[in-house]
Amino acid sequence: MYTDDDLADAVSAGILSDETVAAFRDHVAARRQTPVADEEQFRLITGFNDIFVVIACVLLLVSVSWIGGAAAPVLGSLAAAATAWGLAEYFVRQRRMALPAIVLLLAFAGSVFSAGLNLAVPALAGNTVEGMMRHAPATAVALASLLTGVATWLHWRRFQVPITIACVAAAAVGCVLSLLGTVLPDTGHWFTPMLLLAGVAVFAFAMRWDASDTTRQTRRSDVAFWLHLLAAPLLVHPIFLSLGVTDGDVGAPQAIAVVVLYVGIALVSLCIDRRALMVSALGYVLYAFSSLLEQYGVVSLGFATTALFIGSALLMLSAFWQPSRAALIARLPASLQGWLAPVR
């Protein structure tokens, strides 16, 4: 399987011409009866060897962390981070294996964050990361997030794994929210709006990457894909939380608001040609209408009925994604269309 990066490297090396690569992409799109860019492709697995390598890497990382942690918890985290970096030197930088690249990056970032918490709050050393975050002061979480952001940025400079920028953004969000939690008087009251603002910031950052590669033929599009996946829950969760959907008491007004909101999310998804927002909001829609049907006596089939209608609607949208998008984009200002992926 050849990726867009492989084709770009072949063009840079003079093996293929730009015209040949463009003709090849058009040929693939014609055979599939849909543009490659429309499918939001990202390379994950090229063969079972990817899974084999991931299993071996996980076993090695767990054992290294376990053995190092027996001496000192921070040592186990640092050893796991160093091991993940070393493995990436071969499997990512030389072999360019996609799934191991993602797993090793997440292992590296998680290990650095754990090490940061252990260093910031030695008294909590030995607990799980979740336990340390629950009991650690906000300043310690902010410092650990800052350390993770810097480390993952260095990882990006070295290995250029697309998901890395999303990890840097997540670390930045964690650092900022933690610092704000130390200065705001009522953190619980302000957390939901702050989370929404963080989602807007990450979404804008993702759109910047998207706008730099509207044809989606380079690694920048893959970076935008992961940023959209990060932005989606940050945007969707605070909105549905403010509607009271998660409280379990869903009435007709909340259900109508959920429908209107999901239609709006679908329109935004069509405009930017990304499906992450719709996927993130899907669980809330299913829950809201299942709860509403249960209140009207449809207990056993509430979820199934909701899933039937929503699944059918999403399949129809998927089948007519490009015609629907073309009709929507045509109504947007020309200045805005230039920032979006072209209609195919």
Buried (B, 14 or more C-beta within 10 A) or exposed (E): EEBBBEBBEBBEEEEBEEEEBBEEBEEEBEEEEBBBBBEBBBBEEBEEEBEEBBEEBBEBBEEBBEEBBEEBBBBBBBBBBBBBBEBBEEBBEEBBBBBBBBBBBBBBBBBBBBBBBBBBBEEBBBBEBEEBBEEBBBBBBBBBBBBBBEBBBBBBEBBBBBBBBBBBBBBBBBBBBBBBBEEEEEBEEBBBEBBBBBBEBBBEBBBEBBBEBBBBBBBBBBBBBBBBBBBBBBBBBBBBBEBBBEEEEBEEEBBEBBEEBBEEBBEBBBBBBBBBBBBBBBBBBBBBBBBBBBBEEBEEEBBEBBBEEBEEEBEEBEEEBBEBBEEBBEEEEEEEBEBBBEBB
